[in-house]
């Protein structure tokens, strides 16, 4: 995913289906300098810092 798209998702009130490693996540925040995003996993309480480029929206790849 591109940084511009992450900003668009964060500034929008709509719900977007965003994934990391086949798992649904929500984006909690971003670190632009290191191209990282803090994400929370929908299926449990796990949080992780991941590379923004590793995030994706499933509907774009179906």
PDB file of N, H, CA, C and O in Angstrom:
ATOM      1  N   UNK A   1       0.851  -1.164   0.000  1.00  0.00           N
ATOM      2  CA  UNK A   1       0.000   0.000   0.000  1.00  0.00           C
ATOM      3  C   UNK A   1       0.904   1.237   0.000  1.00  0.00           C
ATOM      4  O   UNK A   1       1.998   1.225   0.564  1.00  0.00           O
ATOM      5  N   UNK A   2       0.432   2.279  -0.631  1.00  0.00           N
ATOM      6  H   UNK A   2      -0.456   2.289  -1.090  1.00  0.00           H
ATOM      7  CA  UNK A   2       1.199   3.518  -0.667  1.00  0.00           C
ATOM      8  C   UNK A   2       0.817   4.414   0.508  1.00  0.00           C
ATOM      9  O   UNK A   2      -0.306   4.358   1.010  1.00  0.00           O
ATOM     10  N   UNK A   3       1.760   5.230   0.931  1.00  0.00           N
ATOM     11  H   UNK A   3       2.672   5.275   0.523  1.00  0.00           H
ATOM     12  CA  UNK A   3       1.547   6.150   2.044  1.00  0.00           C
ATOM     13  C   UNK A   3       0.348   7.060   1.791  1.00  0.00           C
ATOM     14  O   UNK A   3      -0.425   7.339   2.707  1.00  0.00           O
ATOM     15  N   UNK A   4       0.193   7.514   0.573  1.00  0.00           N
ATOM     16  H   UNK A   4       0.821   7.288  -0.172  1.00  0.00           H
ATOM     17  CA  UNK A   4      -0.928   8.397   0.214  1.00  0.00           C
ATOM     18  C   UNK A   4      -2.262   7.706   0.504  1.00  0.00           C
ATOM     19  O   UNK A   4      -3.194   8.347   0.990  1.00  0.00           O
ATOM     20  N   UNK A   5      -2.362   6.402   0.211  1.00  0.00           N
ATOM     21  H   UNK A   5      -1.605   5.881  -0.183  1.00  0.00           H
ATOM     22  CA  UNK A   5      -3.591   5.659   0.460  1.00  0.00           C
ATOM     23  C   UNK A   5      -3.840   5.502   1.955  1.00  0.00           C
ATOM     24  O   UNK A   5      -4.986   5.576   2.399  1.00  0.00           O
ATOM     25  N   UNK A   6      -2.795   5.288   2.731  1.00  0.00           N
ATOM     26  H   UNK A   6      -1.864   5.227   2.370  1.00  0.00           H
ATOM     27  CA  UNK A   6      -2.942   5.183   4.187  1.00  0.00           C
ATOM     28  C   UNK A   6      -3.505   6.486   4.739  1.00  0.00           C
ATOM     29  O   UNK A   6      -4.413   6.462   5.570  1.00  0.00           O
ATOM     30  N   UNK A   7      -2.983   7.616   4.293  1.00  0.00           N
ATOM     31  H   UNK A   7      -2.245   7.636   3.618  1.00  0.00           H
ATOM     32  CA  UNK A   7      -3.500   8.922   4.729  1.00  0.00           C
ATOM     33  C   UNK A   7      -4.976   9.060   4.364  1.00  0.00           C
ATOM     34  O   UNK A   7      -5.772   9.559   5.160  1.00  0.00           O
ATOM     35  N   UNK A   8      -5.337   8.620   3.168  1.00  0.00           N
ATOM     36  H   UNK A   8      -4.691   8.215   2.522  1.00  0.00           H
ATOM     37  CA  UNK A   8      -6.723   8.693   2.715  1.00  0.00           C
ATOM     38  C   UNK A   8      -7.641   7.861   3.614  1.00  0.00           C
ATOM     39  O   UNK A   8      -8.732   8.304   3.973  1.00  0.00           O
ATOM     40  N   UNK A   9      -7.204   6.679   3.967  1.00  0.00           N
ATOM     41  H   UNK A   9      -6.318   6.319   3.675  1.00  0.00           H
ATOM     42  CA  UNK A   9      -7.993   5.798   4.843  1.00  0.00           C
ATOM     43  C   UNK A   9      -8.145   6.411   6.224  1.00  0.00           C
ATOM     44  O   UNK A   9      -9.238   6.407   6.791  1.00  0.00           O
ATOM     45  N   UNK A  10      -7.052   6.939   6.770  1.00  0.00           N
ATOM     46  H   UNK A  10      -6.165   6.942   6.309  1.00  0.00           H
ATOM     47  CA  UNK A  10      -7.087   7.502   8.122  1.00  0.00           C
ATOM     48  C   UNK A  10      -7.952   8.762   8.203  1.00  0.00           C
ATOM     49  O   UNK A  10      -8.530   9.051   9.251  1.00  0.00           O
ATOM     50  N   UNK A  11      -8.041   9.497   7.123  1.00  0.00           N
ATOM     51  H   UNK A  11      -7.571   9.263   6.272  1.00  0.00           H
ATOM     52  CA  UNK A  11      -8.811  10.744   7.161  1.00  0.00           C
ATOM     53  C   UNK A  11     -10.269  10.551   6.740  1.00  0.00           C
ATOM     54  O   UNK A  11     -11.032  11.516   6.703  1.00  0.00           O
ATOM     55  N   UNK A  12     -10.656   9.332   6.426  1.00  0.00           N
ATOM     56  H   UNK A  12     -10.035   8.548   6.456  1.00  0.00           H
ATOM     57  CA  UNK A  12     -11.999   9.046   5.952  1.00  0.00           C
ATOM     58  C   UNK A  12     -12.800   8.352   7.051  1.00  0.00           C
ATOM     59  O   UNK A  12     -12.247   7.553   7.807  1.00  0.00           O
ATOM     60  N   UNK A  13     -14.089   8.647   7.146  1.00  0.00           N
ATOM     61  H   UNK A  13     -14.538   9.296   6.532  1.00  0.00           H
ATOM     62  CA  UNK A  13     -14.942   8.029   8.160  1.00  0.00           C
ATOM     63  C   UNK A  13     -15.454   6.648   7.739  1.00  0.00           C
ATOM     64  O   UNK A  13     -15.997   5.913   8.564  1.00  0.00           O
ATOM     65  N   UNK A  14     -15.285   6.297   6.477  1.00  0.00           N
ATOM     66  H   UNK A  14     -14.843   6.894   5.808  1.00  0.00           H
ATOM     67  CA  UNK A  14     -15.751   4.995   6.004  1.00  0.00           C
ATOM     68  C   UNK A  14     -14.872   3.871   6.541  1.00  0.00           C
ATOM     69  O   UNK A  14     -13.734   4.092   6.955  1.00  0.00           O
ATOM     70  N   UNK A  15     -15.424   2.668   6.523  1.00  0.00           N
ATOM     71  H   UNK A  15     -16.348   2.488   6.187  1.00  0.00           H
ATOM     72  CA  UNK A  15     -14.654   1.489   6.914  1.00  0.00           C
ATOM     73  C   UNK A  15     -14.003   0.899   5.664  1.00  0.00           C
ATOM     74  O   UNK A  15     -14.657   0.728   4.636  1.00  0.00           O
ATOM     75  N   UNK A  16     -12.735   0.596   5.762  1.00  0.00           N
ATOM     76  H   UNK A  16     -12.204   0.735   6.597  1.00  0.00           H
ATOM     77  CA  UNK A  16     -12.010  -0.021   4.662  1.00  0.00           C
ATOM     78  C   UNK A  16     -11.479  -1.368   5.131  1.00  0.00           C
ATOM     79  O   UNK A  16     -11.036  -1.504   6.272  1.00  0.00           O
ATOM     80  N   UNK A  17     -11.522  -2.360   4.252  1.00  0.00           N
ATOM     81  H   UNK A  17     -11.882  -2.250   3.326  1.00  0.00           H
ATOM     82  CA  UNK A  17     -11.006  -3.685   4.573  1.00  0.00           C
ATOM     83  C   UNK A  17      -9.528  -3.722   4.216  1.00  0.00           C
ATOM     84  O   UNK A  17      -9.152  -3.905   3.058  1.00  0.00           O
ATOM     85  N   UNK A  18      -8.694  -3.542   5.245  1.00  0.00           N
ATOM     86  H   UNK A  18      -8.999  -3.393   6.186  1.00  0.00           H
ATOM     87  CA  UNK A  18      -7.247  -3.522   5.060  1.00  0.00           C
ATOM     88  C   UNK A  18      -6.671  -4.774   5.717  1.00  0.00           C
ATOM     89  O   UNK A  18      -7.133  -5.205   6.774  1.00  0.00           O
ATOM     90  N   UNK A  19      -5.655  -5.350   5.073  1.00  0.00           N
ATOM     91  H   UNK A  19      -5.280  -5.000   4.215  1.00  0.00           H
ATOM     92  CA  UNK A  19      -5.083  -6.616   5.533  1.00  0.00           C
ATOM     93  C   UNK A  19      -3.574  -6.545   5.628  1.00  0.00           C
ATOM     94  O   UNK A  19      -2.911  -5.762   4.948  1.00  0.00           O
ATOM     95  N   UNK A  20      -3.059  -7.398   6.505  1.00  0.00           N
ATOM     96  H   UNK A  20      -3.598  -8.034   7.058  1.00  0.00           H
ATOM     97  CA  UNK A  20      -1.629  -7.635   6.602  1.00  0.00           C
ATOM     98  C   UNK A  20      -1.462  -9.143   6.742  1.00  0.00           C
ATOM     99  O   UNK A  20      -1.994  -9.738   7.680  1.00  0.00           O
ATOM    100  N   UNK A  21      -0.744  -9.756   5.839  1.00  0.00           N
ATOM    101  H   UNK A  21      -0.312  -9.273   5.078  1.00  0.00           H
ATOM    102  CA  UNK A  21      -0.481 -11.206   5.905  1.00  0.00           C
ATOM    103  C   UNK A  21      -1.782 -12.008   6.014  1.00  0.00           C
ATOM    104  O   UNK A  21      -1.893 -12.913   6.841  1.00  0.00           O
ATOM    105  N   UNK A  22      -2.756 -11.669   5.176  1.00  0.00           N
ATOM    106  H   UNK A  22      -2.665 -10.934   4.504  1.00  0.00           H
ATOM    107  CA  UNK A  22      -4.055 -12.354   5.117  1.00  0.00           C
ATOM    108  C   UNK A  22      -4.927 -12.144   6.360  1.00  0.00           C
ATOM    109  O   UNK A  22      -5.951 -12.811   6.509  1.00  0.00           O
ATOM    110  N   UNK A  23      -4.539 -11.239   7.240  1.00  0.00           N
ATOM    111  H   UNK A  23      -3.707 -10.698   7.118  1.00  0.00           H
ATOM    112  CA  UNK A  23      -5.311 -10.983   8.461  1.00  0.00           C
ATOM    113  C   UNK A  23      -5.874  -9.575   8.420  1.00  0.00           C
ATOM    114  O   UNK A  23      -5.151  -8.635   8.090  1.00  0.00           O
ATOM    115  N   UNK A  24      -7.158  -9.406   8.751  1.00  0.00           N
ATOM    116  H   UNK A  24      -7.745 -10.169   9.020  1.00  0.00           H
ATOM    117  CA  UNK A  24      -7.739  -8.061   8.758  1.00  0.00           C
ATOM    118  C   UNK A  24      -7.163  -7.221   9.894  1.00  0.00           C
ATOM    119  O   UNK A  24      -6.983  -7.700  11.014  1.00  0.00           O
ATOM    120  N   UNK A  25      -6.880  -5.962   9.579  1.00  0.00           N
ATOM    121  H   UNK A  25      -7.026  -5.573   8.670  1.00  0.00           H
ATOM    122  CA  UNK A  25      -6.269  -5.060  10.572  1.00  0.00           C
ATOM    123  C   UNK A  25      -6.962  -3.706  10.519  1.00  0.00           C
ATOM    124  O   UNK A  25      -7.711  -3.402   9.591  1.00  0.00           O
ATOM    125  N   UNK A  26      -6.689  -2.904  11.541  1.00  0.00           N
ATOM    126  H   UNK A  26      -6.080  -3.151  12.295  1.00  0.00           H
ATOM    127  CA  UNK A  26      -7.020  -1.483  11.453  1.00  0.00           C
ATOM    128  C   UNK A  26      -5.737  -0.723  11.700  1.00  0.00           C
ATOM    129  O   UNK A  26      -4.881  -1.152  12.473  1.00  0.00           O
ATOM    130  N   UNK A  27      -5.615   0.408  11.036  1.00  0.00           N
ATOM    131  H   UNK A  27      -6.310   0.757  10.408  1.00  0.00           H
ATOM    132  CA  UNK A  27      -4.403   1.218  11.131  1.00  0.00           C
ATOM    133  C   UNK A  27      -4.575   2.194  12.284  1.00  0.00           C
ATOM    134  O   UNK A  27      -5.508   2.997  12.294  1.00  0.00           O
ATOM    135  N   UNK A  28      -3.671   2.120  13.254  1.00  0.00           N
ATOM    136  H   UNK A  28      -2.914   1.468  13.245  1.00  0.00           H
ATOM    137  CA  UNK A  28      -3.744   2.974  14.435  1.00  0.00           C
ATOM    138  C   UNK A  28      -2.938   4.248  14.268  1.00  0.00           C
ATOM    139  O   UNK A  28      -3.283   5.285  14.836  1.00  0.00           O
ATOM    140  N   UNK A  29      -1.876   4.176  13.499  1.00  0.00           N
ATOM    141  H   UNK A  29      -1.596   3.334  13.038  1.00  0.00           H
ATOM    142  CA  UNK A  29      -1.034   5.349  13.297  1.00  0.00           C
ATOM    143  C   UNK A  29       0.083   5.022  12.330  1.00  0.00           C
ATOM    144  O   UNK A  29       0.299   3.862  11.979  1.00  0.00           O
ATOM    145  N   UNK A  30       0.797   6.062  11.900  1.00  0.00           N
ATOM    146  H   UNK A  30       0.621   7.004  12.185  1.00  0.00           H
ATOM    147  CA  UNK A  30       1.886   5.849  10.952  1.00  0.00           C
ATOM    148  C   UNK A  30       3.143   6.592  11.384  1.00  0.00           C
ATOM    149  O   UNK A  30       3.089   7.617  12.064  1.00  0.00           O
ATOM    150  N   UNK A  31       4.271   6.037  10.966  1.00  0.00           N
ATOM    151  H   UNK A  31       4.315   5.204  10.414  1.00  0.00           H
ATOM    152  CA  UNK A  31       5.586   6.645  11.154  1.00  0.00           C
ATOM    153  C   UNK A  31       6.146   6.847   9.750  1.00  0.00           C
ATOM    154  O   UNK A  31       6.779   5.956   9.184  1.00  0.00           O
ATOM    155  N   UNK A  32       5.900   8.032   9.200  1.00  0.00           N
ATOM    156  H   UNK A  32       5.385   8.756   9.659  1.00  0.00           H
ATOM    157  CA  UNK A  32       6.286   8.305   7.814  1.00  0.00           C
ATOM    158  C   UNK A  32       7.785   8.183   7.593  1.00  0.00           C
ATOM    159  O   UNK A  32       8.226   7.708   6.547  1.00  0.00           O
ATOM    160  N   UNK A  33       8.560   8.607   8.568  1.00  0.00           N
ATOM    161  H   UNK A  33       8.202   8.994   9.418  1.00  0.00           H
ATOM    162  CA  UNK A  33      10.024   8.599   8.417  1.00  0.00           C
ATOM    163  C   UNK A  33      10.547   7.191   8.153  1.00  0.00           C
ATOM    164  O   UNK A  33      11.465   7.003   7.354  1.00  0.00           O
ATOM    165  N   UNK A  34       9.959   6.204   8.828  1.00  0.00           N
ATOM    166  H   UNK A  34       9.214   6.357   9.477  1.00  0.00           H
ATOM    167  CA  UNK A  34      10.427   4.817   8.694  1.00  0.00           C
ATOM    168  C   UNK A  34       9.497   3.963   7.831  1.00  0.00           C
ATOM    169  O   UNK A  34       9.697   2.755   7.704  1.00  0.00           O
ATOM    170  N   UNK A  35       8.483   4.593   7.241  1.00  0.00           N
ATOM    171  H   UNK A  35       8.321   5.575   7.344  1.00  0.00           H
ATOM    172  CA  UNK A  35       7.515   3.896   6.373  1.00  0.00           C
ATOM    173  C   UNK A  35       6.852   2.730   7.100  1.00  0.00           C
ATOM    174  O   UNK A  35       6.681   1.644   6.546  1.00  0.00           O
ATOM    175  N   UNK A  36       6.480   2.986   8.362  1.00  0.00           N
ATOM    176  H   UNK A  36       6.619   3.868   8.813  1.00  0.00           H
ATOM    177  CA  UNK A  36       5.863   1.963   9.202  1.00  0.00           C
ATOM    178  C   UNK A  36       4.463   2.401   9.611  1.00  0.00           C
ATOM    179  O   UNK A  36       4.143   3.590   9.640  1.00  0.00           O
ATOM    180  N   UNK A  37       3.640   1.405   9.927  1.00  0.00           N
ATOM    181  H   UNK A  37       3.900   0.440   9.904  1.00  0.00           H
ATOM    182  CA  UNK A  37       2.304   1.664  10.451  1.00  0.00           C
ATOM    183  C   UNK A  37       2.113   0.827  11.703  1.00  0.00           C
ATOM    184  O   UNK A  37       2.530  -0.331  11.749  1.00  0.00           O
ATOM    185  N   UNK A  38       1.487   1.404  12.721  1.00  0.00           N
ATOM    186  H   UNK A  38       1.148   2.345  12.684  1.00  0.00           H
ATOM    187  CA  UNK A  38       1.081   0.624  13.889  1.00  0.00           C
ATOM    188  C   UNK A  38      -0.311   0.106  13.586  1.00  0.00           C
ATOM    189  O   UNK A  38      -1.233   0.878  13.323  1.00  0.00           O
ATOM    190  N   UNK A  39      -0.452  -1.216  13.626  1.00  0.00           N
ATOM    191  H   UNK A  39       0.297  -1.843  13.839  1.00  0.00           H
ATOM    192  CA  UNK A  39      -1.736  -1.824  13.288  1.00  0.00           C
ATOM    193  C   UNK A  39      -2.231  -2.677  14.444  1.00  0.00           C
ATOM    194  O   UNK A  39      -1.451  -3.183  15.251  1.00  0.00           O
ATOM    195  N   UNK A  40      -3.530  -2.819  14.500  1.00  0.00           N
ATOM    196  H   UNK A  40      -4.163  -2.408  13.844  1.00  0.00           H
ATOM    197  CA  UNK A  40      -4.169  -3.738  15.428  1.00  0.00           C
ATOM    198  C   UNK A  40      -4.893  -4.785  14.614  1.00  0.00           C
ATOM    199  O   UNK A  40      -5.492  -4.477  13.583  1.00  0.00           O
ATOM    200  N   UNK A  41      -4.841  -6.016  15.070  1.00  0.00           N
ATOM    201  H   UNK A  41      -4.355  -6.267  15.908  1.00  0.00           H
ATOM    202  CA  UNK A  41      -5.480  -7.110  14.350  1.00  0.00           C
ATOM    203  C   UNK A  41      -6.922  -7.263  14.805  1.00  0.00           C
ATOM    204  O   UNK A  41      -7.210  -7.245  16.002  1.00  0.00           O
ATOM    205  N   UNK A  42      -7.824  -7.415  13.843  1.00  0.00           N
ATOM    206  H   UNK A  42      -7.589  -7.431  12.871  1.00  0.00           H
ATOM    207  CA  UNK A  42      -9.246  -7.516  14.132  1.00  0.00           C
ATOM    208  C   UNK A  42      -9.561  -8.818  14.865  1.00  0.00           C
ATOM    209  O   UNK A  42     -10.476  -8.854  15.687  1.00  0.00           O
ATOM    210  N   UNK A  43      -8.813  -9.890  14.580  1.00  0.00           N
ATOM    211  H   UNK A  43      -8.069  -9.861  13.912  1.00  0.00           H
ATOM    212  CA  UNK A  43      -9.139 -11.206  15.131  1.00  0.00           C
ATOM    213  C   UNK A  43      -8.586 -11.467  16.532  1.00  0.00           C
ATOM    214  O   UNK A  43      -8.873 -12.512  17.115  1.00  0.00           O
ATOM    215  N   UNK A  44      -7.806 -10.546  17.080  1.00  0.00           N
ATOM    216  H   UNK A  44      -7.573  -9.697  16.607  1.00  0.00           H
ATOM    217  CA  UNK A  44      -7.345 -10.658  18.473  1.00  0.00           C
ATOM    218  C   UNK A  44      -6.854  -9.291  18.944  1.00  0.00           C
ATOM    219  O   UNK A  44      -7.064  -8.291  18.257  1.00  0.00           O
ATOM    220  N   UNK A  45      -6.219  -9.236  20.075  1.00  0.00           N
ATOM    221  H   UNK A  45      -6.048 -10.049  20.633  1.00  0.00           H
ATOM    222  CA  UNK A  45      -5.785  -7.945  20.625  1.00  0.00           C
ATOM    223  C   UNK A  45      -4.337  -7.620  20.296  1.00  0.00           C
ATOM    224  O   UNK A  45      -3.760  -6.711  20.892  1.00  0.00           O
ATOM    225  N   UNK A  46      -3.748  -8.336  19.370  1.00  0.00           N
ATOM    226  H   UNK A  46      -4.217  -9.074  18.885  1.00  0.00           H
ATOM    227  CA  UNK A  46      -2.354  -8.135  19.002  1.00  0.00           C
ATOM    228  C   UNK A  46      -2.171  -6.800  18.280  1.00  0.00           C
ATOM    229  O   UNK A  46      -3.006  -6.397  17.470  1.00  0.00           O
ATOM    230  N   UNK A  47      -1.073  -6.127  18.587  1.00  0.00           N
ATOM    231  H   UNK A  47      -0.394  -6.454  19.245  1.00  0.00           H
ATOM    232  CA  UNK A  47      -0.661  -4.912  17.889  1.00  0.00           C
ATOM    233  C   UNK A  47       0.747  -5.135  17.366  1.00  0.00           C
ATOM    234  O   UNK A  47       1.537  -5.865  17.965  1.00  0.00           O
ATOM    235  N   UNK A  48       1.051  -4.497  16.238  1.00  0.00           N
ATOM    236  H   UNK A  48       0.409  -3.904  15.752  1.00  0.00           H
ATOM    237  CA  UNK A  48       2.368  -4.702  15.646  1.00  0.00           C
ATOM    238  C   UNK A  48       2.718  -3.502  14.778  1.00  0.00           C
ATOM    239  O   UNK A  48       1.837  -2.855  14.211  1.00  0.00           O
ATOM    240  N   UNK A  49       4.005  -3.211  14.679  1.00  0.00           N
ATOM    241  H   UNK A  49       4.721  -3.736  15.139  1.00  0.00           H
ATOM    242  CA  UNK A  49       4.499  -2.215  13.729  1.00  0.00           C
ATOM    243  C   UNK A  49       4.912  -2.965  12.471  1.00  0.00           C
ATOM    244  O   UNK A  49       5.714  -3.897  12.531  1.00  0.00           O
ATOM    245  N   UNK A  50       4.360  -2.556  11.326  1.00  0.00           N
ATOM    246  H   UNK A  50       3.708  -1.799  11.277  1.00  0.00           H
ATOM    247  CA  UNK A  50       4.630  -3.239  10.061  1.00  0.00           C
ATOM    248  C   UNK A  50       4.967  -2.207   8.994  1.00  0.00           C
ATOM    249  O   UNK A  50       4.667  -1.022   9.142  1.00  0.00           O
ATOM    250  N   UNK A  51       5.587  -2.664   7.929  1.00  0.00           N
ATOM    251  H   UNK A  51       5.831  -3.627   7.808  1.00  0.00           H
ATOM    252  CA  UNK A  51       5.880  -1.773   6.815  1.00  0.00           C
ATOM    253  C   UNK A  51       4.591  -1.446   6.071  1.00  0.00           C
ATOM    254  O   UNK A  51       3.779  -2.328   5.795  1.00  0.00           O
ATOM    255  N   UNK A  52       4.417  -0.177   5.753  1.00  0.00           N
ATOM    256  H   UNK A  52       5.078   0.540   5.977  1.00  0.00           H
ATOM    257  CA  UNK A  52       3.224   0.275   5.035  1.00  0.00           C
ATOM    258  C   UNK A  52       3.073  -0.475   3.718  1.00  0.00           C
ATOM    259  O   UNK A  52       1.957  -0.797   3.311  1.00  0.00           O
ATOM    260  N   UNK A  53       4.178  -0.753   3.056  1.00  0.00           N
ATOM    261  H   UNK A  53       5.085  -0.491   3.387  1.00  0.00           H
ATOM    262  CA  UNK A  53       4.124  -1.442   1.760  1.00  0.00           C
ATOM    263  C   UNK A  53       3.547  -2.855   1.869  1.00  0.00           C
ATOM    264  O   UNK A  53       3.138  -3.427   0.859  1.00  0.00           O
ATOM    265  N   UNK A  54       3.508  -3.426   3.076  1.00  0.00           N
ATOM    266  H   UNK A  54       3.840  -2.961   3.897  1.00  0.00           H
ATOM    267  CA  UNK A  54       2.977  -4.776   3.263  1.00  0.00           C
ATOM    268  C   UNK A  54       1.474  -4.798   3.539  1.00  0.00           C
ATOM    269  O   UNK A  54       0.885  -5.872   3.660  1.00  0.00           O
ATOM    270  N   UNK A  55       0.852  -3.632   3.639  1.00  0.00           N
ATOM    271  H   UNK A  55       1.330  -2.760   3.541  1.00  0.00           H
ATOM    272  CA  UNK A  55      -0.590  -3.558   3.843  1.00  0.00           C
ATOM    273  C   UNK A  55      -1.280  -3.570   2.481  1.00  0.00           C
ATOM    274  O   UNK A  55      -0.729  -3.085   1.493  1.00  0.00           O
ATOM    275  N   UNK A  56      -2.483  -4.125   2.437  1.00  0.00           N
ATOM    276  H   UNK A  56      -2.931  -4.519   3.239  1.00  0.00           H
ATOM    277  CA  UNK A  56      -3.220  -4.156   1.172  1.00  0.00           C
ATOM    278  C   UNK A  56      -4.716  -4.244   1.428  1.00  0.00           C
ATOM    279  O   UNK A  56      -5.170  -4.588   2.519  1.00  0.00           O
ATOM    280  N   UNK A  57      -5.459  -3.922   0.387  1.00  0.00           N
ATOM    281  H   UNK A  57      -5.090  -3.642  -0.499  1.00  0.00           H
ATOM    282  CA  UNK A  57      -6.903  -4.056   0.405  1.00  0.00           C
ATOM    283  C   UNK A  57      -7.257  -5.211  -0.517  1.00  0.00           C
ATOM    284  O   UNK A  57      -6.859  -5.220  -1.681  1.00  0.00           O
ATOM    285  N   UNK A  58      -7.997  -6.181  -0.008  1.00  0.00           N
ATOM    286  H   UNK A  58      -8.320  -6.173   0.939  1.00  0.00           H
ATOM    287  CA  UNK A  58      -8.289  -7.381  -0.781  1.00  0.00           C
ATOM    288  C   UNK A  58      -9.029  -7.084  -2.067  1.00  0.00           C
ATOM    289  O   UNK A  58      -8.754  -7.702  -3.095  1.00  0.00           O
ATOM    290  N   UNK A  59      -9.962  -6.150  -2.029  1.00  0.00           N
ATOM    291  H   UNK A  59     -10.185  -5.648  -1.194  1.00  0.00           H
ATOM    292  CA  UNK A  59     -10.769  -5.889  -3.213  1.00  0.00           C
ATOM    293  C   UNK A  59      -9.934  -5.389  -4.400  1.00  0.00           C
ATOM    294  O   UNK A  59     -10.395  -5.439  -5.540  1.00  0.00           O
ATOM    295  N   UNK A  60      -8.737  -4.919  -4.147  1.00  0.00           N
ATOM    296  H   UNK A  60      -8.363  -4.878  -3.221  1.00  0.00           H
ATOM    297  CA  UNK A  60      -7.887  -4.464  -5.238  1.00  0.00           C
ATOM    298  C   UNK A  60      -7.179  -5.608  -5.933  1.00  0.00           C
ATOM    299  O   UNK A  60      -6.657  -5.425  -7.032  1.00  0.00           O
ATOM    300  N   UNK A  61      -7.146  -6.783  -5.323  1.00  0.00           N
ATOM    301  H   UNK A  61      -7.570  -6.931  -4.430  1.00  0.00           H
ATOM    302  CA  UNK A  61      -6.388  -7.896  -5.870  1.00  0.00           C
ATOM    303  C   UNK A  61      -7.265  -9.082  -6.249  1.00  0.00           C
ATOM    304  O   UNK A  61      -6.746 -10.112  -6.681  1.00  0.00           O
ATOM    305  N   UNK A  62      -8.573  -8.962  -6.100  1.00  0.00           N
ATOM    306  H   UNK A  62      -8.995  -8.125  -5.749  1.00  0.00           H
ATOM    307  CA  UNK A  62      -9.467 -10.074  -6.458  1.00  0.00           C
ATOM    308  C   UNK A  62      -9.693 -10.131  -7.946  1.00  0.00           C
ATOM    309  O   UNK A  62     -10.418 -11.002  -8.428  1.00  0.00           O
TER     310      UNK A  62
END
